[in-house]
Amino acid sequence: MDNKVTDTFPVQHVAVAVDFSEMAEPVVMAAAREAQLHQARLTVLHVFNPQMLNLQMPEEILPPTLDIREKLLHLAHAEMHKLQKLLEAQGLKAEMVLEESADNIGRAIADYGKTHAVELLVVGSHGHSGLGRLLLGSVANDVLKHAQSSVLVIKALH
């Protein structure tokens, strides 16, 4: 009997969206495992929305002369570099993409997937439900709604 498994879900490009929360590292590692499984290329994507000013900005590491947008971009680049180093430490490589969009973040992630031939989008979910989701919105839910590819949602463990 042949035990060979046929890949009925061919994936050549996996993209993982990160928001630099505590979920970023486990979500990136889950996406990297999926990319390895399918021998696919991996893209780590952060959608920078200048209208979303919810990152904490440690003034001691940022020059006070930069405006708020430049500070946020500086932090985003630093966080992307950390994720790249995490992957490299595991012998993995990924394309790191920082994309600026004034659009809804979930829609922007889904649009990236459409325009870059992504077969699998990986996103994290903080597990907000009910009122929390209503107040905070849900990027993962928006990606699910707008994506044309498959979406893997990694849920936070509480």
C-alpha positions in Angstrom: 0.0 0.0 0.0 1.3 3.4 -1.0 1.3 5.9 2.0 2.2 8.9 -0.1 0.0 11.9 0.7 -1.2 13.9 -2.3 -1.3 17.7 -1.8 -4.8 18.6 -2.8 -4.3 22.1 -1.4 -1.4 23.4 -3.4 0.1 26.5 -1.9 3.0 28.4 -3.5 2.8 31.7 -1.5 1.9 32.1 2.2 1.5 35.6 3.6 1.2 36.3 7.3 -0.2 39.6 8.6 1.3 40.9 11.8 0.3 43.7 14.1 3.2 43.5 16.5 1.1 42.4 19.4 2.0 39.4 21.6 0.4 37.3 18.9 3.0 38.3 16.2 5.7 35.7 16.9 3.4 32.6 17.3 1.5 33.6 14.2 4.6 34.1 12.2 6.0 30.8 13.3 2.7 29.0 12.4 2.8 30.6 8.9 6.4 29.6 8.5 5.4 26.0 9.3 2.7 26.1 6.7 5.1 27.6 4.1 7.6 24.8 4.9 4.9 22.1 4.7 3.9 23.3 1.2 7.5 24.4 0.1 6.0 27.8 -0.5 7.5 31.2 -0.2 6.7 33.2 2.9 5.8 36.9 3.1 5.5 38.7 6.5 3.1 41.7 6.0 2.4 44.6 8.2 -0.2 47.1 7.0 0.6 50.5 8.4 -2.4 52.7 8.7 -1.4 56.2 9.8 -4.9 56.8 11.1 -4.5 54.0 13.6 -2.3 55.6 16.3 -2.6 52.9 19.0 1.0 51.8 19.3 2.8 52.9 22.4 5.8 55.0 21.5 8.8 54.7 23.9 10.3 58.2 23.7 13.6 57.1 25.0 14.4 55.2 21.8 12.9 57.6 19.3 14.2 61.1 18.5 11.6 63.7 19.6 12.0 65.6 16.4 10.2 63.0 14.3 6.5 63.5 13.6 4.1 60.8 14.8 3.9 59.1 11.4 7.6 58.9 11.1 7.8 57.5 14.7 5.3 54.8 13.9 7.1 53.9 10.7 10.4 53.7 12.6 8.8 51.4 15.2 7.2 49.2 12.5 10.5 48.8 10.7 12.2 47.8 14.0 9.4 45.3 14.7 9.7 43.8 11.2 13.5 43.5 11.7 12.9 41.6 15.0 10.5 39.1 13.2 13.0 38.7 10.4 15.8 37.8 12.9 13.4 35.3 14.7 12.9 33.5 11.4 16.6 33.6 10.4 17.5 32.1 13.8 15.3 29.1 12.8 17.0 28.9 9.4 13.9 30.4 7.6 13.6 33.2 5.2 10.8 35.5 4.3 10.1 38.6 2.4 9.3 41.4 4.8 6.6 43.9 3.5 5.6 47.1 5.2 2.6 48.5 3.3 0.9 51.8 4.0 -2.8 52.0 3.5 -5.5 54.3 4.6 -8.0 51.5 3.9 -9.5 49.2 6.5 -6.6 47.0 7.6 -8.4 43.7 7.0 -9.4 44.7 3.5 -5.9 45.9 2.8 -4.5 42.5 3.9 -7.1 40.7 1.6 -6.2 43.1 -1.3 -2.5 42.3 -0.8 -3.4 38.6 -1.1 -5.3 39.2 -4.3 -2.6 41.3 -6.0 0.3 39.1 -5.0 -1.1 35.6 -5.8 -1.2 34.5 -2.1 -3.0 31.1 -1.7 -2.9 31.2 2.1 -3.3 34.2 4.3 -2.4 33.7 8.0 -3.8 36.1 10.6 -3.9 36.1 14.4 -7.1 36.7 16.4 -7.1 38.1 19.9 -10.3 36.2 20.6 -12.5 39.2 21.1 -16.1 38.4 20.8 -19.4 40.2 21.4 -19.0 43.7 22.7 -15.1 43.5 22.5 -15.3 42.8 18.7 -18.0 45.4 18.2 -15.9 48.1 19.9 -12.4 47.0 18.7 -13.4 45.7 15.3 -11.9 42.5 14.0 -9.1 42.5 11.4 -9.3 38.7 11.2 -13.0 38.9 10.5 -12.5 41.5 7.8 -9.8 39.4 6.1 -12.1 36.4 6.1 -14.9 38.5 4.6 -12.8 40.0 1.8 -10.1 37.5 1.0 -10.2 35.4 -2.2 -7.7 32.9 -0.9 -7.9 30.5 2.0 -7.4 32.1 5.5 -5.8 30.4 8.5 -6.7 32.2 11.7 -4.5 31.5 14.7 -6.4 32.2 17.9 -4.8 33.5 21.1 -4.5 31.1 23.9 -5.8 32.5 27.2 
